[in-house]
Amino acid sequence: MKDRGLRTFVTVLTGLVVLYFGSAGRDPGEDGRVSNGVIALALVAALLVWNLTKPGGSAAK
């Protein structure tokens, strides 16, 4: 991916998707807070996508 805007969009979207699926599936009586583990997982997933979509690496050649 050579377009930085698209790379940023995909990275942010990945983090939001992980947060969404990490908070979905709770009982209706539980509060809507997201745990620290889910936040950390979303951050790791976003950083992984950012790193994997880096242009100019050996995988892009």
DRENKE-784576 format. One record per residue: residue number from 1; residue in one letter; x, y, z of N, C-alpha, C in turn. Coordinates in Angstrom, 3 decimals. Atoms other than C-alpha are relative to their C-alpha. Layout:
<atom><resi>NUM</resi><resn>A</resn><n_X>X</n_X><n_Y>Y</n_Y><n_Z>Z</n_Z><ca_X>X</ca_X><ca_Y>Y</ca_Y><ca_Z>Z</ca_Z><c_X>X</c_X><c_Y>Y</c_Y><c_Z>Z</c_Z></atom>
...
This chain:
<atom><resi>1</resi><resn>M</resn><n_X>0.829</n_X><n_Y>-1.169</n_Y><n_Z>0.000</n_Z><ca_X>0.000</ca_X><ca_Y>0.000</ca_Y><ca_Z>0.000</ca_Z><c_X>0.875</c_X><c_Y>1.234</c_Y><c_Z>0.000</c_Z></atom>
<atom><resi>2</resi><resn>K</resn><n_X>-0.826</n_X><n_Y>-1.193</n_Y><n_Z>0.073</n_Z><ca_X>1.568</ca_X><ca_Y>3.237</ca_Y><ca_Z>-1.073</ca_Z><c_X>-0.744</c_X><c_Y>1.249</c_Y><c_Z>0.456</c_Z></atom>
<atom><resi>3</resi><resn>D</resn><n_X>0.774</n_X><n_Y>-1.151</n_Y><n_Z>-0.412</n_Z><ca_X>-1.265</ca_X><ca_Y>5.581</ca_Y><ca_Z>-0.106</ca_Z><c_X>-0.071</c_X><c_Y>0.036</c_Y><c_Z>1.529</c_Z></atom>
<atom><resi>4</resi><resn>R</resn><n_X>-0.044</n_X><n_Y>-0.080</n_Y><n_Z>-1.462</n_Z><ca_X>-0.717</ca_X><ca_Y>6.735</ca_Y><ca_Z>3.481</ca_Z><c_X>-1.386</c_X><c_Y>0.192</c_Y><c_Z>0.592</c_Z></atom>
<atom><resi>5</resi><resn>G</resn><n_X>1.356</n_X><n_Y>-0.197</n_Y><n_Z>-0.498</n_Z><ca_X>-4.327</ca_X><ca_Y>7.843</ca_Y><ca_Z>3.866</ca_Z><c_X>-0.763</c_X><c_Y>-1.306</c_Y><c_Z>0.097</c_Z></atom>
<atom><resi>6</resi><resn>L</resn><n_X>0.660</n_X><n_Y>1.297</n_Y><n_Z>-0.030</n_Z><ca_X>-5.610</ca_X><ca_Y>4.393</ca_Y><ca_Z>2.986</ca_Z><c_X>0.602</c_X><c_Y>-0.878</c_Y><c_Z>1.084</c_Z></atom>
<atom><resi>7</resi><resn>R</resn><n_X>-0.686</n_X><n_Y>0.780</n_Y><n_Z>-1.042</n_Z><ca_X>-3.020</ca_X><ca_Y>2.814</ca_Y><ca_Z>5.281</ca_Z><c_X>-0.494</c_X><c_Y>0.419</c_Y><c_Z>1.385</c_Z></atom>
<atom><resi>8</resi><resn>T</resn><n_X>0.500</n_X><n_Y>-0.500</n_Y><n_Z>-1.278</n_Z><ca_X>-4.157</ca_X><ca_Y>5.031</ca_Y><ca_Z>8.157</ca_Z><c_X>-1.443</c_X><c_Y>-0.426</c_Y><c_Z>0.218</c_Z></atom>
<atom><resi>9</resi><resn>F</resn><n_X>1.395</n_X><n_Y>0.407</n_Y><n_Z>-0.110</n_Z><ca_X>-7.811</ca_X><ca_Y>4.279</ca_Y><ca_Z>7.429</ca_Z><c_X>-0.124</c_X><c_Y>-1.471</c_Y><c_Z>0.372</c_Z></atom>
<atom><resi>10</resi><resn>V</resn><n_X>0.063</n_X><n_Y>1.439</n_Y><n_Z>-0.282</n_Z><ca_X>-7.239</ca_X><ca_Y>0.515</ca_Y><ca_Z>7.433</ca_Z><c_X>0.473</c_X><c_Y>-0.279</c_Y><c_Z>1.420</c_Z></atom>
<atom><resi>11</resi><resn>T</resn><n_X>-0.516</n_X><n_Y>0.195</n_Y><n_Z>-1.352</n_Z><ca_X>-5.230</ca_X><ca_Y>0.759</ca_Y><ca_Z>10.665</ca_Z><c_X>-1.038</c_X><c_Y>0.392</c_Y><c_Z>1.049</c_Z></atom>
<atom><resi>12</resi><resn>V</resn><n_X>1.012</n_X><n_Y>-0.459</n_Y><n_Z>-0.952</n_Z><ca_X>-7.883</ca_X><ca_Y>2.774</ca_Y><ca_Z>12.494</ca_Z><c_X>-1.218</c_X><c_Y>-0.911</c_Y><c_Z>-0.035</c_Z></atom>
<atom><resi>13</resi><resn>L</resn><n_X>1.138</n_X><n_Y>0.899</n_Y><n_Z>0.136</n_Z><ca_X>-10.635</ca_X><ca_Y>0.550</ca_Y><ca_Z>11.129</ca_Z><c_X>0.263</c_X><c_Y>-1.327</c_Y><c_Z>0.713</c_Z></atom>
<atom><resi>14</resi><resn>T</resn><n_X>-0.352</n_X><n_Y>1.245</n_Y><n_Z>-0.677</n_Z><ca_X>-8.809</ca_X><ca_Y>-2.523</ca_Y><ca_Z>12.439</ca_Z><c_X>-0.158</c_X><c_Y>0.146</c_Y><c_Z>1.515</c_Z></atom>
<atom><resi>15</resi><resn>G</resn><n_X>0.139</n_X><n_Y>-0.224</n_Y><n_Z>-1.434</n_Z><ca_X>-8.590</ca_X><ca_Y>-1.062</ca_Y><ca_Z>15.928</ca_Z><c_X>-1.450</c_X><c_Y>0.111</c_Y><c_Z>0.431</c_Z></atom>
<atom><resi>16</resi><resn>L</resn><n_X>1.420</n_X><n_Y>-0.147</n_Y><n_Z>-0.337</n_Z><ca_X>-12.269</ca_X><ca_Y>-0.101</ca_Y><ca_Z>15.909</ca_Z><c_X>-0.759</c_X><c_Y>-1.324</c_Y><c_Z>-0.102</c_Z></atom>
<atom><resi>17</resi><resn>V</resn><n_X>0.658</n_X><n_Y>1.304</n_Y><n_Z>0.150</n_Z><ca_X>-13.336</ca_X><ca_Y>-3.534</ca_Y><ca_Z>14.673</ca_Z><c_X>0.319</c_X><c_Y>-0.895</c_Y><c_Z>1.191</c_Z></atom>
<atom><resi>18</resi><resn>V</resn><n_X>-0.380</n_X><n_Y>0.809</n_Y><n_Z>-1.162</n_Z><ca_X>-11.394</ca_X><ca_Y>-5.233</ca_Y><ca_Z>17.465</ca_Z><c_X>-0.735</c_X><c_Y>0.500</c_Y><c_Z>1.244</c_Z></atom>
<atom><resi>19</resi><resn>L</resn><n_X>0.741</n_X><n_Y>-0.544</n_Y><n_Z>-1.135</n_Z><ca_X>-12.978</ca_X><ca_Y>-2.888</ca_Y><ca_Z>20.008</ca_Z><c_X>-1.482</c_X><c_Y>-0.375</c_Y><c_Z>-0.068</c_Z></atom>
<atom><resi>20</resi><resn>Y</resn><n_X>1.415</n_X><n_Y>0.333</n_Y><n_Z>0.151</n_Z><ca_X>-16.447</ca_X><ca_Y>-3.548</ca_Y><ca_Z>18.597</ca_Z><c_X>-0.259</c_X><c_Y>-1.465</c_Y><c_Z>0.354</c_Z></atom>
<atom><resi>21</resi><resn>F</resn><n_X>0.226</n_X><n_Y>1.416</n_Y><n_Z>-0.267</n_Z><ca_X>-16.151</ca_X><ca_Y>-7.317</ca_Y><ca_Z>18.622</ca_Z><c_X>0.430</c_X><c_Y>-0.400</c_Y><c_Z>1.403</c_Z></atom>
<atom><resi>22</resi><resn>G</resn><n_X>-0.387</n_X><n_Y>0.273</n_Y><n_Z>-1.380</n_Z><ca_X>-14.430</ca_X><ca_Y>-7.229</ca_Y><ca_Z>22.000</ca_Z><c_X>-1.055</c_X><c_Y>0.413</c_Y><c_Z>0.996</c_Z></atom>
<atom><resi>23</resi><resn>S</resn><n_X>1.044</n_X><n_Y>-0.452</n_Y><n_Z>-0.914</n_Z><ca_X>-17.362</ca_X><ca_Y>-5.406</ca_Y><ca_Z>23.537</ca_Z><c_X>-1.366</c_X><c_Y>-0.603</c_Y><c_Z>-0.336</c_Z></atom>
<atom><resi>24</resi><resn>A</resn><n_X>1.279</n_X><n_Y>0.603</n_Y><n_Z>0.395</n_Z><ca_X>-20.153</ca_X><ca_Y>-7.228</ca_Y><ca_Z>21.660</ca_Z><c_X>-0.186</c_X><c_Y>-1.341</c_Y><c_Z>0.706</c_Z></atom>
<atom><resi>25</resi><resn>G</resn><n_X>0.302</n_X><n_Y>1.303</n_Y><n_Z>-0.572</n_Z><ca_X>-21.866</ca_X><ca_Y>-10.283</ca_Y><ca_Z>23.047</ca_Z><c_X>-0.106</c_X><c_Y>-0.014</c_Y><c_Z>1.510</c_Z></atom>
<atom><resi>26</resi><resn>R</resn><n_X>0.154</n_X><n_Y>-0.052</n_Y><n_Z>-1.454</n_Z><ca_X>-22.268</ca_X><ca_Y>-9.082</ca_Y><ca_Z>26.627</ca_Z><c_X>-1.469</c_X><c_Y>-0.140</c_Y><c_Z>0.375</c_Z></atom>
<atom><resi>27</resi><resn>D</resn><n_X>1.368</n_X><n_Y>0.046</n_Y><n_Z>-0.499</n_Z><ca_X>-25.326</ca_X><ca_Y>-9.590</ca_Y><ca_Z>28.745</ca_Z><c_X>-0.563</c_X><c_Y>1.417</c_Y><c_Z>0.064</c_Z></atom>
<atom><resi>28</resi><resn>P</resn><n_X>0.580</n_X><n_Y>-1.348</n_Y><n_Z>-0.037</n_Z><ca_X>-27.766</ca_X><ca_Y>-6.669</ca_Y><ca_Z>28.643</ca_Z><c_X>0.160</c_X><c_Y>0.705</c_Y><c_Z>1.346</c_Z></atom>
<atom><resi>29</resi><resn>G</resn><n_X>-0.131</n_X><n_Y>-0.601</n_Y><n_Z>-1.318</n_Z><ca_X>-27.330</ca_X><ca_Y>-6.096</ca_Y><ca_Z>32.388</ca_Z><c_X>1.381</c_X><c_Y>0.543</c_Y><c_Z>0.302</c_Z></atom>
<atom><resi>30</resi><resn>E</resn><n_X>-1.368</n_X><n_Y>-0.446</n_Y><n_Z>-0.269</n_Z><ca_X>-23.580</ca_X><ca_Y>-5.500</ca_Y><ca_Z>32.190</ca_Z><c_X>0.209</c_X><c_Y>1.421</c_Y><c_Z>-0.498</c_Z></atom>
<atom><resi>31</resi><resn>D</resn><n_X>-0.308</n_X><n_Y>-1.357</n_Y><n_Z>0.454</n_Z><ca_X>-22.098</ca_X><ca_Y>-2.040</ca_Y><ca_Z>31.860</ca_Z><c_X>0.736</c_X><c_Y>-0.061</c_Y><c_Z>-1.336</c_Z></atom>
<atom><resi>32</resi><resn>G</resn><n_X>-0.533</n_X><n_Y>-0.031</n_Y><n_Z>1.357</n_Z><ca_X>-20.791</ca_X><ca_Y>-0.974</ca_Y><ca_Z>28.455</ca_Z><c_X>1.485</c_X><c_Y>0.276</c_Y><c_Z>-0.086</c_Z></atom>
<atom><resi>33</resi><resn>R</resn><n_X>-1.424</n_X><n_Y>-0.307</n_Y><n_Z>0.038</n_Z><ca_X>-17.162</ca_X><ca_Y>-0.515</ca_Y><ca_Z>29.441</ca_Z><c_X>0.798</c_X><c_Y>-1.104</c_Y><c_Z>-0.690</c_Z></atom>
<atom><resi>34</resi><resn>V</resn><n_X>-0.890</n_X><n_Y>0.933</n_Y><n_Z>0.685</n_Z><ca_X>-14.361</ca_X><ca_Y>-2.153</ca_Y><ca_Z>27.485</ca_Z><c_X>1.172</c_X><c_Y>-0.276</c_Y><c_Z>0.939</c_Z></atom>
<atom><resi>35</resi><resn>S</resn><n_X>-1.083</n_X><n_Y>0.351</n_Y><n_Z>-0.911</n_Z><ca_X>-11.700</ca_X><ca_Y>-4.035</ca_Y><ca_Z>29.437</ca_Z><c_X>1.349</c_X><c_Y>0.465</c_Y><c_Z>-0.549</c_Z></atom>
<atom><resi>36</resi><resn>N</resn><n_X>-1.343</n_X><n_Y>-0.420</n_Y><n_Z>0.402</n_Z><ca_X>-8.044</ca_X><ca_Y>-3.082</ca_Y><ca_Z>29.363</ca_Z><c_X>0.641</c_X><c_Y>-0.997</c_Y><c_Z>-0.961</c_Z></atom>
<atom><resi>37</resi><resn>G</resn><n_X>-0.541</n_X><n_Y>1.007</n_Y><n_Z>0.900</n_Z><ca_X>-7.199</ca_X><ca_Y>-6.359</ca_Y><ca_Z>27.644</ca_Z><c_X>-0.474</c_X><c_Y>0.182</c_Y><c_Z>-1.429</c_Z></atom>
<atom><resi>38</resi><resn>V</resn><n_X>0.541</n_X><n_Y>-0.229</n_Y><n_Z>1.341</n_Z><ca_X>-9.464</ca_X><ca_Y>-5.566</ca_Y><ca_Z>24.713</ca_Z><c_X>0.635</c_X><c_Y>1.237</c_Y><c_Z>-0.618</c_Z></atom>
<atom><resi>39</resi><resn>I</resn><n_X>-0.664</n_X><n_Y>-1.210</n_Y><n_Z>0.504</n_Z><ca_X>-7.947</ca_X><ca_Y>-2.097</ca_Y><ca_Z>24.404</ca_Z><c_X>1.423</c_X><c_Y>-0.324</c_Y><c_Z>-0.436</c_Z></atom>
<atom><resi>40</resi><resn>A</resn><n_X>-1.364</n_X><n_Y>0.383</n_Y><n_Z>0.363</n_Z><ca_X>-4.450</ca_X><ca_Y>-3.590</ca_Y><ca_Z>24.408</ca_Z><c_X>0.007</c_X><c_Y>-0.854</c_Y><c_Z>-1.265</c_Z></atom>
<atom><resi>41</resi><resn>L</resn><n_X>0.092</n_X><n_Y>0.836</n_Y><n_Z>1.195</n_Z><ca_X>-5.488</ca_X><ca_Y>-6.179</ca_Y><ca_Z>21.821</ca_Z><c_X>-0.286</c_X><c_Y>0.846</c_Y><c_Z>-1.238</c_Z></atom>
<atom><resi>42</resi><resn>A</resn><n_X>0.300</n_X><n_Y>-0.885</n_Y><n_Z>1.123</n_Z><ca_X>-6.934</ca_X><ca_Y>-3.450</ca_Y><ca_Z>19.585</ca_Z><c_X>1.231</c_X><c_Y>0.792</c_Y><c_Z>-0.403</c_Z></atom>
<atom><resi>43</resi><resn>L</resn><n_X>-1.226</n_X><n_Y>-0.742</n_Y><n_Z>0.293</n_Z><ca_X>-3.710</ca_X><ca_Y>-1.443</ca_Y><ca_Z>19.865</ca_Z><c_X>1.030</c_X><c_Y>-0.888</c_Y><c_Z>-0.695</c_Z></atom>
<atom><resi>44</resi><resn>V</resn><n_X>-0.947</n_X><n_Y>0.930</n_Y><n_Z>0.628</n_Z><ca_X>-1.569</ca_X><ca_Y>-4.481</ca_Y><ca_Z>19.011</ca_Z><c_X>-0.435</c_X><c_Y>-0.337</c_Y><c_Z>-1.417</c_Z></atom>
<atom><resi>45</resi><resn>A</resn><n_X>0.494</n_X><n_Y>0.319</n_Y><n_Z>1.340</n_Z><ca_X>-3.795</ca_X><ca_Y>-5.360</ca_Y><ca_Z>16.046</ca_Z><c_X>0.204</c_X><c_Y>1.174</c_Y><c_Z>-0.945</c_Z></atom>
<atom><resi>46</resi><resn>A</resn><n_X>-0.187</n_X><n_Y>-1.175</n_Y><n_Z>0.847</n_Z><ca_X>-3.660</ca_X><ca_Y>-1.793</ca_Y><ca_Z>14.735</ca_Z><c_X>1.474</c_X><c_Y>0.198</c_Y><c_Z>-0.348</c_Z></atom>
<atom><resi>47</resi><resn>L</resn><n_X>-1.441</n_X><n_Y>-0.131</n_Y><n_Z>0.276</n_Z><ca_X>0.134</ca_X><ca_Y>-1.648</ca_Y><ca_Z>15.076</ca_Z><c_X>0.490</c_X><c_Y>-1.081</c_Y><c_Z>-0.953</c_Z></atom>
<atom><resi>48</resi><resn>L</resn><n_X>-0.364</n_X><n_Y>1.074</n_Y><n_Z>0.911</n_Z><ca_X>0.439</ca_X><ca_Y>-4.997</ca_Y><ca_Z>13.325</ca_Z><c_X>-0.431</c_X><c_Y>0.324</c_Y><c_Z>-1.427</c_Z></atom>
<atom><resi>49</resi><resn>V</resn><n_X>0.465</n_X><n_Y>-0.389</n_Y><n_Z>1.334</n_Z><ca_X>-1.659</ca_X><ca_Y>-3.764</ca_Y><ca_Z>10.396</ca_Z><c_X>0.847</c_X><c_Y>1.141</c_Y><c_Z>-0.538</c_Z></atom>
<atom><resi>50</resi><resn>W</resn><n_X>-0.833</n_X><n_Y>-1.123</n_Y><n_Z>0.429</n_Z><ca_X>0.352</ca_X><ca_Y>-0.532</ca_Y><ca_Z>10.267</ca_Z><c_X>1.360</c_X><c_Y>-0.504</c_Y><c_Z>-0.485</c_Z></atom>
<atom><resi>51</resi><resn>N</resn><n_X>-1.305</n_X><n_Y>0.541</n_Y><n_Z>0.374</n_Z><ca_X>3.587</ca_X><ca_Y>-2.541</ca_Y><ca_Z>10.125</ca_Z><c_X>-0.085</c_X><c_Y>-0.858</c_Y><c_Z>-1.264</c_Z></atom>
<atom><resi>52</resi><resn>L</resn><n_X>0.119</n_X><n_Y>0.892</n_Y><n_Z>1.156</n_Z><ca_X>2.329</ca_X><ca_Y>-5.082</ca_Y><ca_Z>7.587</ca_Z><c_X>-0.318</c_X><c_Y>0.740</c_Y><c_Z>-1.288</c_Z></atom>
<atom><resi>53</resi><resn>T</resn><n_X>0.339</n_X><n_Y>-0.755</n_Y><n_Z>1.191</n_Z><ca_X>1.089</ca_X><ca_Y>-2.400</ca_Y><ca_Z>5.196</ca_Z><c_X>1.054</c_X><c_Y>1.052</c_Y><c_Z>-0.343</c_Z></atom>
<atom><resi>54</resi><resn>K</resn><n_X>-1.071</n_X><n_Y>-0.956</n_Y><n_Z>0.246</n_Z><ca_X>4.358</ca_X><ca_Y>-0.472</ca_Y><ca_Z>5.248</ca_Z><c_X>0.536</c_X><c_Y>-0.160</c_Y><c_Z>-1.418</c_Z></atom>
<atom><resi>55</resi><resn>P</resn><n_X>-0.522</n_X><n_Y>0.116</n_Y><n_Z>1.364</n_Z><ca_X>5.481</ca_X><ca_Y>0.331</ca_Y><ca_Z>1.695</ca_Z><c_X>1.524</c_X><c_Y>-0.119</c_Y><c_Z>-0.009</c_Z></atom>
<atom><resi>56</resi><resn>G</resn><n_X>-1.448</n_X><n_Y>0.084</n_Y><n_Z>0.184</n_Z><ca_X>8.973</ca_X><ca_Y>-0.496</ca_Y><ca_Z>0.483</ca_Z><c_X>0.675</c_X><c_Y>-1.143</c_Y><c_Z>0.706</c_Z></atom>
<atom><resi>57</resi><resn>G</resn><n_X>-0.595</n_X><n_Y>1.143</n_Y><n_Z>-0.665</n_Z><ca_X>9.495</ca_X><ca_Y>-3.659</ca_Y><ca_Z>2.509</ca_Z><c_X>0.332</c_X><c_Y>-1.106</c_Y><c_Z>-0.981</c_Z></atom>
<atom><resi>58</resi><resn>S</resn><n_X>-0.374</n_X><n_Y>1.102</n_Y><n_Z>0.877</n_Z><ca_X>10.816</ca_X><ca_Y>-6.913</ca_Y><ca_Z>1.136</ca_Z><c_X>-1.226</c_X><c_Y>-0.745</c_Y><c_Z>-0.526</c_Z></atom>
<atom><resi>59</resi><resn>A</resn><n_X>1.214</n_X><n_Y>0.672</n_Y><n_Z>0.448</n_Z><ca_X>7.263</ca_X><ca_Y>-8.288</ca_Y><ca_Z>0.902</ca_Z><c_X>-0.643</c_X><c_Y>0.750</c_Y><c_Z>-1.163</c_Z></atom>
<atom><resi>60</resi><resn>A</resn><n_X>0.610</n_X><n_Y>-0.787</n_Y><n_Z>1.062</n_Z><ca_X>6.271</ca_X><ca_Y>-5.459</ca_Y><ca_Z>-1.439</ca_Z><c_X>0.740</c_X><c_Y>-0.148</c_Y><c_Z>-1.329</c_Z></atom>
<atom><resi>61</resi><resn>K</resn><n_X>-0.797</n_X><n_Y>0.119</n_Y><n_Z>1.229</n_Z><ca_X>8.999</ca_X><ca_Y>-6.244</ca_Y><ca_Z>-3.987</ca_Z><c_X>-0.285</c_X><c_Y>-1.274</c_Y><c_Z>-0.744</c_Z></atom>
